[in-house]
């Protein structure tokens, strides 16, 4: 429930108003922010009060004041400086806790949102781009908060202190200070739109480059096998050049921002010093030498603070662009709708497809068209047909990865559109053609997501999957790390671990998608034997190209261009002499 609530709160990020969104995130921890701001206000007192000390000492020197008075002012200065340390620690502790918590909240909210998006979203979006948003964009937001908040608060404190002390000492000089604010606002407004556009372009180029690097890594075996190394390097180099050009344009803009800001504020500072001196010399205002130093120092602090803020425009623009990038995911509408639907407590495994049709977005024809089937609980149904006949789409429809364009799919007599599919999938296991293992131990991969799976249960699943024999010979047995994507295991070993993962869950519905097609004959026999145990007593849907793997199915459904061409048992279909019989003859050479 905590993750759901967090996702809902952080999902309020508005990509069109990133600054307001950031303030909302910080406001989620008001007491820590209040403590941080209060500590910062106290610790920054020396910055705006020391010019008062300096002016007082200069006036004491010029008027022949006492040593005791000078020492008194020095004591005040030392006390103000010493208190900076404890208050700075209080500020850092509270504010950085808010920043790090905000970063963690964003990452957790992104993870929760990504888990709720439809499978269609992942077919359109590169995994590298998703990773970029969770890692790089959140880091940019954290860096923006770290690097901008201190100068922003410091400039605010200096502005308040300088105006207050000037109003007490020389109130006639306040209009001069007022010049700095509209000039700073004007500079920021003039550069804001260009900065946003170039930061967005740079982000898009970075995301495209990350996608190309991800493609290069995943295609490495194909690239190496066909001697296409230079082609792969050229593709990545093209993306790197796009990043270089976009980055250089952004750097040049940032250079203009930095230089224009610095020159403008320095000219204002020199002008203030000269004006204060002229007023003192001419007697236009009753200003003492110490007050000339006071006014000049305050104006220098003020212009320095504004210069620092203007130079932070690039960091702010990059952070705001990252907020917009994160909001793209959090506001993505392509969500798998489960909220408010009926949870499933038990599953028998009876499936009914009533005139089911599905067409993918942008496709010219239906992937599945007008399919009607009744699948009894505990039975095995195999789907065969040429590539593109709709076999895998049917499995995705049963899993709820895609929804029927028309028609209904019923589970135990209930329309699956009415069910919370997350609860349905707890009773479902999938063994794909390429088993998916993560960097972890055998134990962690088999019991993935099951916190109550004891060693006996895991070992029993491995035995039934014909995997225990090789697992116990591994260097650390169940605690052997399999490597990223199971790289340290053979294809047959990976597939048997995937079967053990399915077995340990004791599913009611089992989906096998070309589970043996990528294996050598010896490994295939071991896997087929394990699959036989896995399928026993469970509703099983099998997709296969090799007809030898589906002979024992209760029913074989032959698909052609998304429609059912024929169905029946292996013997019935051979006797019918139709499409299945022709496929069988093509593969085996016998009738």
C-alpha positions in Angstrom: 0.0 0.0 0.0 2.9 2.4 0.8 4.3 2.0 -2.8 0.8 2.6 -4.3 0.3 5.8 -2.2 3.8 7.0 -3.1 3.2 6.4 -6.8 -0.1 8.3 -6.6 1.5 11.3 -4.8 4.6 11.5 -7.0 2.6 10.9 -10.2 1.3 14.4 -9.6 4.5 15.7 -11.3 3.4 18.0 -14.1 5.8 18.1 -17.0 4.4 21.4 -18.2 5.1 23.0 -14.8 8.3 21.4 -13.5 9.3 24.1 -11.0 5.9 23.8 -9.3 6.3 20.0 -9.3 9.7 20.2 -7.6 8.3 22.5 -4.9 5.5 20.0 -4.3 8.0 17.3 -3.9 10.0 19.3 -1.3 6.8 20.3 0.5 6.1 16.6 1.2 8.5 16.9 4.2 7.6 20.3 5.6 9.2 20.0 9.1 12.6 19.0 7.7 12.5 21.8 5.2 11.5 24.3 7.9 14.4 23.1 10.1 16.8 23.3 7.2 15.7 26.9 6.2 15.8 28.1 9.8 19.3 26.7 10.3 20.4 28.2 7.0 19.1 31.6 8.0 21.0 31.6 11.2 24.3 30.3 9.8 24.3 32.9 7.0 24.0 35.8 9.4 27.8 36.5 9.2 27.5 37.0 5.4 25.3 40.1 5.7 26.3 41.3 9.2 30.1 41.3 8.9 30.0 44.4 6.6 28.3 46.2 9.6 31.3 45.1 11.8 33.7 46.3 9.1 32.0 49.6 8.7 31.9 50.2 12.5 35.6 49.4 12.9 36.6 51.7 10.0 34.6 54.5 11.5 36.2 53.9 14.9 39.6 54.1 13.3 38.8 57.3 11.4 37.3 59.0 14.4 39.8 57.8 17.0 37.6 55.3 18.9 38.7 53.1 21.7 40.5 49.7 21.4 37.8 48.2 23.7 35.1 49.1 21.2 37.1 47.5 18.4 37.6 44.3 20.4 33.9 44.2 21.2 33.0 44.3 17.5 35.6 41.6 16.9 34.0 39.4 19.6 30.7 39.8 17.9 32.2 38.7 14.6 33.9 35.6 16.1 30.7 34.5 17.7 28.8 34.9 14.5 31.4 32.9 12.6 31.6 30.1 15.1 27.9 29.4 15.1 28.0 28.7 11.4 29.5 25.2 11.9 26.7 23.6 14.0 23.9 25.3 12.1 25.5 24.3 8.8 25.5 20.6 10.0 21.8 20.9 11.0 21.0 22.4 7.6 22.9 19.8 5.7 21.4 16.9 7.7 17.8 18.1 7.2 18.0 19.4 3.6 20.1 16.5 2.2 17.8 14.0 3.8 14.9 15.7 1.9 16.9 15.6 -1.3 17.9 12.0 -1.0 14.4 11.0 0.1 13.0 12.8 -2.9 15.4 11.0 -5.2 14.4 7.6 -3.7 10.7 8.6 -4.0 11.1 9.4 -7.7 12.9 6.1 -8.4 10.4 4.1 -6.5 7.5 5.9 -8.1 9.1 5.3 -11.6 9.6 1.6 -10.8 5.9 1.3 -9.6 4.6 3.1 -12.6 6.8 1.1 -15.0 5.3 -2.1 -13.5 1.8 -0.8 -14.2 2.3 0.2 -17.8 1.1 -2.1 -20.5 3.4 -4.5 -22.4 2.7 -2.3 -25.5 4.6 0.5 -23.9 7.8 -1.6 -23.7 7.5 -2.7 -27.3 7.6 1.0 -28.2 10.3 2.2 -25.7 13.9 1.1 -25.5 15.0 -0.4 -22.2 18.0 1.9 -22.3 15.8 5.0 -22.4 13.8 3.7 -19.4 17.0 3.1 -17.5 18.2 6.6 -18.4 15.1 8.1 -16.9 15.4 6.1 -13.7 19.1 6.7 -13.2 20.3 9.8 -15.0 17.2 12.0 -14.9 16.6 11.4 -11.2 20.3 12.1 -10.5 20.0 15.4 -12.5 17.0 16.4 -10.2 19.1 15.6 -7.1 22.1 17.6 -8.4 19.8 20.6 -9.3 18.5 20.6 -5.7 21.9 20.3 -4.2 23.6 22.9 -6.4 20.8 25.5 -6.6 19.3 25.6 -3.2 22.3 26.9 -1.3 23.0 29.9 -3.6 19.2 30.6 -3.8 18.8 30.7 0.0 22.1 32.5 0.4 21.2 35.2 -2.1 17.7 35.6 -0.5 19.3 36.0 3.0 21.8 38.5 1.7 19.1 40.5 -0.1 17.0 40.7 3.0 19.9 41.5 5.3 21.4 44.1 2.9 18.1 45.9 2.4 17.3 45.8 6.1 20.8 47.2 7.2 20.8 49.7 4.4 17.3 50.9 5.4 18.7 51.5 8.9 22.0 53.1 7.9 21.4 54.9 4.5 17.7 54.5 3.4 18.2 57.0 0.6 20.4 54.4 -1.2 17.7 51.7 -1.5 16.6 52.6 -5.0 20.1 51.8 -6.3 19.7 48.2 -5.0 16.3 47.9 -6.7 18.1 48.1 -10.1 19.6 44.7 -9.7 16.4 42.6 -9.5 14.7 43.6 -12.8 18.0 43.3 -14.6 18.5 39.8 -13.3 14.9 38.8 -14.1 15.3 40.3 -17.6 18.4 38.3 -18.3 16.8 35.1 -17.0 13.6 35.6 -19.1 15.7 36.3 -22.2 17.6 33.1 -22.0 15.0 30.8 -20.5 13.3 29.7 -23.7 16.5 29.0 -25.6 17.9 27.2 -22.6 14.9 24.9 -22.3 14.9 24.1 -26.1 18.6 23.2 -26.1 18.3 21.1 -22.9 15.4 19.2 -24.4 17.3 18.5 -27.6 20.3 17.4 -25.7 18.2 15.0 -23.6 16.5 13.5 -26.7 20.0 13.0 -28.2 21.2 11.3 -25.0 18.2 9.0 -24.9 18.7 8.0 -28.6 22.4 7.4 -27.9 21.6 5.2 -24.9 19.2 3.2 -27.0 21.9 2.6 -29.6 24.4 1.5 -27.0 21.8 -0.9 -25.6 21.2 -2.3 -29.1 24.9 -2.7 -29.7 25.3 -4.7 -26.5 22.3 -6.9 -27.2 23.3 -7.5 -30.9 27.0 -8.3 -30.0 26.7 -12.0 -30.9 25.1 -11.2 -34.3 27.5 -8.4 -35.0 30.6 -10.6 -34.2 29.2 -13.6 -36.1 28.8 -11.6 -39.3 31.9 -9.4 -39.0 29.8 -6.2 -38.7 31.9 -4.6 -36.0 32.6 -1.5 -38.1 28.9 -1.1 -38.9 28.0 -1.2 -35.1 30.7 1.3 -34.3 29.4 3.6 -37.1 25.9 3.5 -35.7 27.1 4.4 -32.2 29.4 7.1 -33.6 26.5 8.7 -35.4 24.6 8.8 -32.1 27.7 10.1 -30.3 28.0 12.9 -32.9 24.4 13.9 -32.3 25.1 14.2 -28.6 28.4 16.1 -29.3 26.7 18.7 -31.5 23.7 19.1 -29.1 26.0 19.3 -26.1 28.2 21.9 -27.8 25.3 24.1 -28.7 24.1 23.8 -25.1 27.6 24.6 -23.8 27.9 27.7 -26.0 24.6 29.0 -24.7 25.7 28.4 -21.1 28.9 30.3 -21.9 26.9 33.3 -23.0 24.8 33.1 -19.9 27.8 33.0 -17.6 29.7 35.8 -19.3 26.7 38.2 -19.7 25.6 37.6 -16.1 29.1 38.3 -14.7 29.8 41.4 -16.8 26.4 43.0 -16.1 26.6 42.4 -12.3 30.3 43.6 -12.1 29.4 46.8 -13.9 26.6 47.4 -11.4 29.0 46.7 -8.5 31.6 49.2 -9.8 28.8 51.7 -10.4 27.5 51.4 -6.8 31.0 51.9 -5.4 31.5 55.0 -7.5 28.1 56.4 -6.7 28.5 55.9 -2.9 31.9 57.6 -3.1 30.6 60.6 -5.1 27.7 61.0 -2.7 30.1 61.0 0.3 32.6 63.5 -1.4 30.0 65.9 -2.6 28.0 65.7 0.6 24.9 64.9 -1.4 24.2 62.3 1.3 25.6 62.2 4.8 27.7 59.0 4.2 30.8 58.1 6.4 33.8 56.2 5.0 32.6 53.1 6.8 29.2 53.4 5.2 30.8 53.7 1.8 32.5 50.4 2.5 29.2 49.0 3.9 27.1 50.0 0.8 29.8 48.8 -1.6 30.2 45.5 0.2 26.4 44.9 0.4 26.0 45.6 -3.3 29.0 43.4 -4.2 27.4 40.6 -2.1 24.1 41.2 -3.8 25.5 41.2 -7.3 27.7 38.2 -6.6 24.6 36.2 -5.4 22.6 37.2 -8.4 25.5 36.3 -10.7 25.7 32.9 -9.0 22.0 32.4 -9.5 22.2 33.4 -13.2 25.1 31.0 -13.7 23.0 28.2 -12.3 20.4 28.6 -15.1 22.0 25.8 -17.1 21.9 23.4 -14.0 18.3 24.5 -13.4 17.3 24.0 -17.0 18.9 20.5 -17.1 17.1 19.6 -13.9 13.7 20.9 -15.1 14.2 19.0 -18.3 14.8 15.9 -16.3 11.6 16.6 -14.3 9.7 16.7 -17.6 11.4 13.5 -18.7 10.3 11.7 -15.5 6.8 13.1 -15.9 6.6 11.5 -19.3 6.6 8.1 -17.6 4.5 9.0 -14.6 1.9 10.6 -16.9 2.0 7.9 -19.6 -1.6 6.9 -20.2 -0.9 3.4 -21.6 -1.6 1.7 -18.2 -2.7 -1.9 -17.7 -6.1 -1.2 -16.0 -6.4 -3.3 -12.9 -7.4 -0.9 -10.2 -10.9 -1.5 -8.8 -11.4 -4.8 -10.6 -12.3 -8.1 -9.0 -9.3 -9.9 -7.3 -9.0 -13.6 -8.0 -8.6 -15.9 -5.0 -8.6 -19.3 -6.7 -8.3 -20.5 -10.2 -9.6 -23.8 -11.7 -8.1 -23.1 -15.1 -11.1 -23.3 -17.5 -10.7 -20.9 -20.4 -13.2 -19.8 -23.0 -12.5 -17.6 -26.0 -15.6 -16.2 -27.6 -15.1 -14.8 -31.1 -11.8 -13.1 -30.0 -10.2 -10.7 -32.5 -7.1 -8.6 -32.0 -5.4 -6.0 -34.2 -2.2 -4.3 -33.2 -2.0 -0.5 -33.5 -1.0 0.5 -37.0 -1.3 -3.0 -38.4 -3.0 -3.6 -41.7 -4.8 -6.8 -40.6 -5.9 -8.7 -37.5 -3.3 -10.8 -35.8 -6.1 -13.0 -34.4 -9.6 -13.1 -36.0 -12.8 -14.5 -34.7 -11.3 -17.3 -32.6 -13.6 -19.3 -30.4 -12.3 -22.1 -28.2 -13.3 -23.9 -25.0 -10.3 -25.2 -22.9 -11.2 -27.5 -20.0 -9.3 -27.2 -16.7 -6.3 -29.5 -16.7 -6.3 -30.1 -20.4 -3.4 -29.4 -22.9 -4.0 -27.4 -26.0 -1.3 -26.8 -28.6 -1.2 -24.0 -31.2 0.7 -24.7 -34.4 1.0 -22.8 -37.6 3.4 -20.8 -39.8 5.1 -17.6 -38.5 2.7 -14.8 -38.2 -0.3 -17.1 -37.8 -1.3 -15.6 -34.4 0.1 -18.2 -32.0 2.0 -15.9 -29.7 -0.7 -13.3 -29.9 -3.2 -15.8 -28.5 -0.8 -16.5 -25.5 -0.5 -12.7 -24.9 -4.3 -12.4 -25.0 -4.7 -15.1 -22.4 -2.0 -13.4 -20.2 -3.7 -10.1 -20.6 -0.6 -8.5 -22.2 -2.9 -7.4 -25.0 -6.7 -7.0 -24.8 -9.2 -8.3 -27.4 -10.2 -5.7 -30.0 -13.6 -7.6 -30.0 -14.9 -10.7 -28.3 -14.3 -12.0 -24.8 -11.9 -14.3 -22.9 -13.5 -16.0 -19.9 -11.6 -17.5 -17.0 -13.7 -20.0 -15.0 -16.7 -18.4 -16.5 -15.8 -14.8 -15.7 -14.9 -12.2 -18.4 -11.2 -11.4 -17.8 -11.9 -7.7 -18.5 -13.6 -7.7 -15.1 -10.6 -9.3 -13.2 -7.5 -7.8 -11.7 -5.0 -9.6 -13.9 -2.2 -9.2 -11.4 -4.0 -11.6 -9.1 -4.8 -13.9 -12.1 -1.1 -14.2 -12.9 -0.2 -15.5 -9.5 -1.8 -18.7 -10.7 0.0 -18.6 -14.1 3.5 -19.5 -15.1 5.2 -18.9 -18.5 8.2 -20.8 -19.9 9.4 -18.8 -22.9 11.7 -19.8 -25.8 14.6 -17.9 -24.2 14.5 -18.3 -20.4 15.0 -15.0 -18.5 17.5 -15.2 -15.7 18.9 -12.3 -13.7 22.3 -11.7 -12.1 21.9 -13.8 -8.9 22.1 -17.2 -7.4 20.3 -20.4 -8.6 18.2 -20.2 -5.4 17.2 -16.5 -6.1 16.3 -17.2 -9.7 14.1 -20.3 -8.9 12.3 -18.7 -6.0 12.0 -15.2 -7.6 9.3 -13.3 -5.7 8.5 -16.2 -3.3 9.7 -15.3 0.2 8.3 -18.4 1.8 9.9 -20.9 -0.5 12.1 -23.2 1.6 15.1 -25.2 0.4 13.2 -28.5 0.3 10.6 -26.9 -2.0 13.3 -25.4 -4.3 15.2 -28.7 -4.5 12.0 -30.6 -5.2 11.2 -28.2 -8.1 14.8 -28.6 -9.4 14.5 -32.4 -9.3 11.2 -32.4 -11.2 12.8 -30.0 -13.7 15.8 -32.4 -14.3 18.0 -29.6 -13.0 19.1 -30.8 -9.6 21.8 -33.1 -11.0 23.7 -30.2 -12.6 22.9 -27.6 -9.9 24.4 -29.7 -7.1 27.6 -30.1 -9.1 28.0 -26.3 -9.4 30.8 -24.7 -7.3 28.3 -23.3 -4.7 25.3 -25.4 -5.4 22.1 -23.4 -4.9 24.1 -20.4 -4.1 26.1 -20.3 -7.3 25.7 -17.0 -9.2 24.4 -17.7 -12.7 25.7 -14.5 -14.3 23.8 -11.8 -16.1 21.0 -13.5 -18.1 22.4 -16.8 -17.0 25.5 -16.4 -19.1 27.4 -19.1 -17.1 24.9 -21.8 -17.9 24.1 -23.7 -21.1 20.8 -23.1 -23.0 19.3 -26.4 -21.7 20.4 -25.6 -18.1 18.8 -22.2 -18.3 15.6 -23.6 -19.6 15.4 -26.2 -16.9 15.9 -23.5 -14.3 13.0 -21.7 -15.9 10.9 -24.8 -15.6 11.9 -25.2 -11.9 10.8 -21.5 -11.4 7.4 -22.4 -12.9 7.1 -25.7 -10.8 7.9 -24.0 -7.5 4.9 -21.8 -8.0 2.5 -24.7 -8.6 0.5 -22.8 -11.2 -3.0 -23.7 -12.4 -2.4 -22.3 -15.9 0.8 -22.9 -17.8 2.0 -21.2 -21.0 4.8 -22.7 -23.0 6.1 -20.5 -25.9 8.5 -22.5 -28.1 10.1 -23.9 -24.9 12.3 -26.4 -26.6 13.0 -24.9 -30.1 16.4 -23.5 -29.2 17.8 -26.7 -27.7 20.0 -29.5 -28.9 18.4 -33.0 -29.0 20.0 -34.2 -25.7 18.9 -31.1 -23.9 15.5 -31.2 -25.5 14.8 -34.6 -24.2 15.6 -33.6 -20.6 13.5 -30.5 -21.0 10.6 -32.4 -22.6 10.6 -34.9 -19.7 10.6 -32.0 -17.2 7.8 -30.3 -19.1 5.8 -33.5 -18.9 5.9 -33.3 -15.1 5.1 -29.6 -15.1 2.1 -30.0 -17.4 0.5 -32.8 -15.3 -2.9 -31.7 -14.0 -2.5 -28.1 -15.2 -4.3 -26.2 -18.0 -1.5 -25.9 -20.5 -1.3 -23.8 -23.7 1.6 -24.7 -25.9 3.0 -22.9 -28.9 5.4 -24.9 -31.0 7.0 -25.2 -34.4 8.2 -28.7 -33.9 5.2 -31.0 -34.1 7.0 -33.7 -32.2 6.6 -31.7 -29.1 2.8 -31.5 -29.3 1.7 -35.0 -30.2 0.5 -35.8 -26.7 -1.7 -32.6 -26.5 -5.4 -33.2 -25.8 -6.1 -30.9 -28.7 -4.0 -29.3 -31.4 -5.3 -26.0 -32.9 -3.9 -25.2 -36.4 -3.8 -21.4 -37.0 -3.6 -19.7 -40.4 -3.5 -15.9 -40.7 -5.1 -15.5 -37.3 -8.0 -17.9 -37.9 -8.5 -21.5 -36.8 -7.9 -23.7 -39.9 -8.5 -27.0 -38.1 -8.4 -28.6 -34.7 -8.3 -32.1 -33.1 -5.9 -34.7 -31.7 -2.7 -35.6 -33.5 -4.3 -38.8 -34.9 -7.5 -37.1 -36.0 -5.6 -34.3 -37.8 -3.4 -36.8 -39.6 -6.4 -38.8 -40.7 -8.1 -35.6 -41.9 -5.2 -35.0 -44.3 -5.3 -31.3 -44.0 -2.8 -28.5 -43.2 -1.5 -30.3 -40.1 -0.9 -33.5 -42.0 1.0 -31.5 -44.6 3.1 -29.9 -41.9 3.8 -33.3 -40.3 4.9 -34.7 -43.6 7.2 -31.7 -44.3 8.9 -32.1 -40.9 9.1 -35.9 -40.7 8.9 -37.2 -44.2 6.2 -39.7 -43.2 2.4 -39.7 -43.2 
